[in-house]
């Protein structure tokens, strides 16, 4: 829509839905125009959005709407999203400065959003609104999280604020600092869905969600990121190894499974927020690829550019793939330094069939397999099988099922026998040529908006019901 889109609201649609023509005309007339002052613009858009939500609240819940009411709801929400977009197009830099106190405050995305909701009410959902939305299954959601995608996209699109946010997401979680002593003293930390064990100079990160084939969801994300932080923070660890734990699934009893990607059952039942996608790729996946920033001043340095020097503390990483690496698990193979796979393991990205974007794979996979094969995988569901010739582009080493433990030990020795300084220096220079921070930032800006559309699309609901039978699955 264009600016002043509220003036084009279909009056007859709103009236058939039972909304007062006077109220809708008054609301349309209050649509904000260009405001040079951030404070004036924030006040105007906030008032407009709050009044728009009040109109929506007069309609029945989305699942109880008639066709006319559904059309009215969609029309009002489209105008509200357009108002958000127009405001952010002009005032994102000023807003981010206010939220981060001119860059002196590092806010993760899950901290940035409620802070923005308090600063400009209506711009993004409040914590209370999100609590209500989380109680709805995906087909029943109101779609309020799309505003999160808009704000994230605008912040990431600006070089200074985008780099600052990426840097904030690279800082260690407070929980990691709290558990670091435990890792040093005991050599093992149990984080529930993830366990971390120090073995010589390696940290073995074992994914453990056995009922769901080591899938990822809202219960696993923080634990995985904490384990990654611990590996990066422990000076005695030089290499991180990611491995799937033993599952108790009837199809794979007693077997290790690397990972089955996002938990589709949880996704369908509304247990996975939209921000999950961004927190994952800007959080622990980015930390595996780029390392961690230790201090707040490092985040400010990132915001202003760093002359090609990222200044992160990073380690070498290996992945040990057994049985399969599906979706998000397959995405991890694009950011580690060495992949060992059991012969016959399946590697694929079913995001097209699911109806979502496979993280940063659209950016990274073409570097490994070429553009044509990447398009086949992402758009048409092409799979790779470890041991087949074409899978050599994704796997460095293929072993028999009983040889994985020995292969891991040998790879740990190979990755650490020349010292960490040389290894990380080579990682940094490879990354500088392949994926500089601003390339990643620009990709994530587009991804944030497009994934928000996908997450809230009826097509995703339909795909989960048709291809996954999600309606009949319990959590």
N, C-alpha and C positions, 0 to 999 in steps of 0.2 A: 504493500500500500504506500501511498504518497503522504506527505505531511497534510494535516487537516483531513485525515481519512474519516474521522467521525462524522463529518458533514455528509458523507456518502452512505451512511448506514441505511439499509433498506427499511424504511419506516413501516411498511406494510407487514414485513416479517416480524418486527418487534411487537406490533400491535396484535397480530394473530397469536403471539405467544403470551398475550395478556399484560404486556408492559405499558405503562402510561405514556402516551405520545408526548405529553408535556415534560415528563421526567427525562425521557430519552433525548428530546430536543435540547433541554437545558444542559444535559451532560455533554452532548455533542458540541454545544457552543463553548464549553469550558476547555476544549482540547488545547493543550499548550502550543503556542507558536514559538518562534526562535527567541531565546533569552540569552543575552551575552553573559549575565551573571550566573555562576553556578548555584548560588543560594536561591535566587529567584526561580531558576529553572527547576531545581530540586523540589521546591515547594509547590510549583505549579503541576509538575508531573505527578507528584505524590497525591495531591488532592484529586487529580483527574483519575488516577488508578484506583484510589479508595472508593470514589463514587461509582466507578465502573464495576468494581467488585460488588458493591451494594446492589446494583442492578442485577448482576448475575445471581446473587443470593436470593432474589425474589423468585427465581425459577426453581423448579424441582431439581433434585439431584440428577446428575447426568444420566444415570441408568434408568431413571423414571420419567425422563422427558419424552414428550411427543415429538414428532418430526419438526413441527413449527418451533417448539421450545428449544430443540437441539440446534436448529438453524439460528435462532436468536442468540443463544449462548455462544455459538461459534463466531458470529459476527461481532459481538461485543468483545470477546477475547482477542480476536484478530486486531481490532482497533487498539486494545490495551497493549498488545505486544508491539504494535507499530509505534505507539507513544514511547514505550521503553527504548526501542531501537533508536528513535530520533533523539531522545535525551542522551543516550550513551554515545551516539555518534559525535556529539558535540562536547560532552562533559565527562567522559571516562577518566581522562588524565586528572582532572580536578577532583573527581570523586575518589580515585585511588589515593591521591595525595592526602585527602582528609582521612580515609580509612586507615592508612598506614603511617599517619603523622609524618608526612613528607618522606616516606621511605625508611624512617627510623624504626618502624614496627614491622616485624615479619609475620604475616598472617597466612596460614594455610588456607586452601580453598574452603574447607569446612568451617573455618573461623571467619573468613572474609564474607561469606554469604549472610550469616546472621548479623554481622556488624553492618553490612550494607542495608539489611532490612530495618535496622534500628535508625540508621542515618537518613534513609529515604524510604519511609513506609510505603509499601505497595510495589516497590521496584522489584523485589524478589520476595519469596514467601518468608513469613516469620517462622521462628521455631515452632510455635503453636500450630500454625497452618501445616507445617511439615509433619508434625506428629499425627495430625488428623489424616493427612494424605497417605502416610505409611500404613494406616489401618485399612487401606483399600487395595484390592487386587488390581493388577495392571489394567484389565478391561474396564474397571470402575473408577480409575483415577481422574481427577479434575484437570490434570495437565499443567498444574502450577509450576512444575519444575522446569518448564521451557524457559522461564525467566532466568534460571540459573545458567542455562546454556548461553543465553544472550549476554549476560554480564561477563561470564568467563571468556567468551569469544572476543568481546570488545577489549577487555583487559589484556588478553594475550596478543591481540592485533597491534597494540602499541609497543614499540621496542622497549621503552624504559619500564613501563608497568609490567609488560609481559615477562621481561627478563627478571624483574624483581620477584614476581610471583613464582616463576620457575625456581629461582634461588631459594625462596621461602619453603617451597615444597621439597627441596633437597636437604633441608636441615634435619638433624636426627629427632625422632620422637622423644618426648620426655621419658616415656616408659623405657626406652633403650638405655638411657643414662642410669635409670634406677636399677636395671637388671645387669649392667655391665660387671659389677663386682661379683655377682653370682656366677656369671660365665667364667670369670677369671679364677674364682675359688673352686668351683665344682666341675668346670669343663662342660657343663650341660645346662641348658635352660629350657624348661617346658612351657610353651606359650599357648597350649591347648591345641589349636588347629595346626600348629607348627612346633617342631622341636629343633633345637640347635645344639650340636655337639662339636666340641673342638677335638680334632684328631690330628696331632702333630701341628703342622703349620696351616691346616685347613679347617674351615668351619663347614660342617655338613648341615645344611638346611633341609629338613625333611617335612614335606607337606603331608598333613594327616587329617583328611576329611573322609574316612573310609566308607561311610554309608553312601556318599555321593561321588565316589570315584575320584576323590581329591579335587573336586570342583571348588571354584572360588565364589564367595558371596560376601554379604555384609558381616558375617561372623569371622571371616578369615583374613580380611584385608589388613587390619591394624597389626595382627600377629605376624603376618608375613613381612610387613614393612619394619616392624621392630626387630625381627631376626636379621634382615638385611642390614639394618643400622648396626646391630651388634657385631656382625662380621666386619663392617667397615671401621668400627671404632676400636676393636680389640687389636692392639699392636702385635700380639702374638700370632694373629691370623694373616696369612698372605693370599690365600685363595678361598673363595666360596664355592661350594658344590651344592647344587639344587637337585634333590631327588624326591620322588614320590614314595610315600609310605605304603605299607601292606593294606589292602582293602578287604572288606568282608562282604563284597557284593557276590550274589550267587553265580554270576557269569565269570567272575575272576577270583574265586576263593583262594585266599592265602597268597595272592600275587601282588607284586609292587606295580603301581600305576603312576606314571609321571603326573598326569593331570587331565581333566576332562573339560577345562575351560569354565566359563561362567555357569553358575547353577541355574539352569533354565526353569526348574520348578519354583525356586525362590523368586526368580525374575517374574514369572507369571503371577505369582501370588502377592506381588507388591513388596517383597522383602528386600529388594535391591533398589536403592535410590539412583537417580540419574548421575549424581556426583560420584558414584562408585567408579564409573569409567574414567573420569578425570583424575580422581584421587589415586587410582591404580597406576595410570600411565605417567602422571607427573610425580608420583610418589615412589613406590619401591622399584618399579620397572626402570624409571629414570635413574634411580640411585645405583642400580646394578650397572647401567650403561655409563653413567657420568660420575658416580661417587657421591659423597656427601659434603655439605658445607658446614663447618663447625661453628662459626660465629655469625652474629647478626651483621657485623660490618662486612662480611663476605657477601651477604645478600645485597647490600647497598653497592658494593663494587660491581656485582653482576648487572645491576640496574643501569649503570653508566657505561657498561662495556668493559672488557678486561684485556684489550689488546691481543685477543686470541688465547689468553690464558684463563682457563676456567677456575683454577684454584681449588679444585675439589680433592678430597682424600679418597682414593679409589683402590680397588683390589682386582685381581684376576678372578674370573668366574668360569665354572664349567657346569654343564647340565648332563645328568645321567638319565636317559630316557628309556623307560621300560613300558612295554605294552602299547601305549599311545600317548601322543601329545596333541590334544585337541584344542582349538580356539586359543584362549589366553595362554594355555600351557605351550602351545606351538609358538606364540608370539615371543616367549622368553628365549627361544632359540636364536632370535635375531639380535639379542643384546649380550649374550655370553661370548666368551672367547674360545670355548671348545665344547663340542657336543659329542658325547658318547651315546650310542643307541644300540639296544638289543636288536639283533636281526629280526625283521618282520614287524617292528614297531610302526604304527601308522602315525603320520604327521599331516595334519590338515586344519584348515580354517573354515568352519561351517557357517561363518557369519552371514553369507548370502542367503542361505536357507533359513537362518534364524531371523534375519531382517535388521541386523545392526552392522556397524563398521568394526572391523577387527583391530581395534586399538591403533597403534602406529605401524601396523604391518603394511598398510598402503604406502607408507613412506620407506620402510626398511626392506621388505621382502624383495622388491625388484633388484636390490643390490646383490642379493644372493643367487637368485634364479633367473634374472632377466625380466624385462617388462612383460613379454608375452606369457611366460609361465606364471608370473605373479597375477596377471589378469585372469588367467584360467583358474587359478586357485581361489581368488577373491570373488570373482563374478560367476564362476561356473562350478566351484566345488572340487577342483582337481586335488587329488591326494598324492602323497609320497609314501613309500614304504622303505624303511631302513634296510639297506643291502642292495636295493635296486640301483642301477647306474645313475639315474637322474636324481636320486636322493643324496648323492655324494656332495651336492652343493649345499645341503643343509646339515649333514652329519660329517664330523671329522673322523669318526672312528666307529666301526660296527663290530659288535662282539656277540658271542653266543650267550644265551640266557644265564648260564652258570658262571660267566666270566666277568660280570659287571664289577664285583667288589675289587678284584685284582686290577681291572682296568682303571678304576677310580684312583687306587693307590699309586699306580704308575703315572697317571696324569698329574696328580698332585705333585709328585717328585719332579716331573718334567717342567711343570709351570713355575716351580719355586727354586730350581737349582741354579738359576742365574741371577737371583735377587729380584726384589720387588721394584726397585727404582727403574731398572731397564724395562721391565714388563709394562709398568704403568706409563712410562714415557712413550713407548710404542703405541699403547692404547690411545693416549691423548692425540698423538699425531695422526693416527688412522682416523679418529673421530673428527679432527679438524678438517680433513679433506672430505669426509663422507657426510657428516651431519653436524655442522656448526650449530650453536645454540639458536641463532635466529632462524635457521631453516626449521628446526624443531618447533620453535615458538609459532611461526607462521602456520605450520601444519596443524598444531593443536588449536589455533584460533578457528580454523575452518572446521576441524573435527568437533569442537565443542558445540557449535551451532548445528552441524549436520547430525551428530549423534543424538542431540536433544530431539530433533525431528523424528529420528528413527525410534528412539526409546518410547515416544508417546504416540506412535503411529498405529492405527488399526491393523496395518499389515503385520506388525510384530506380534500382536495378539493372535491374528489368524495363523501366522506361521508356527507359533508355539503350540497352538491347538491342533493344527494339521500334521506337522512334522514331529512333534514331541508328545502329543497327546496330553498336553499340560492340564487341560480341564479336569481330567480324571486322576491326576497325580496329587498325592497329599505331601505336605511338608514333613 
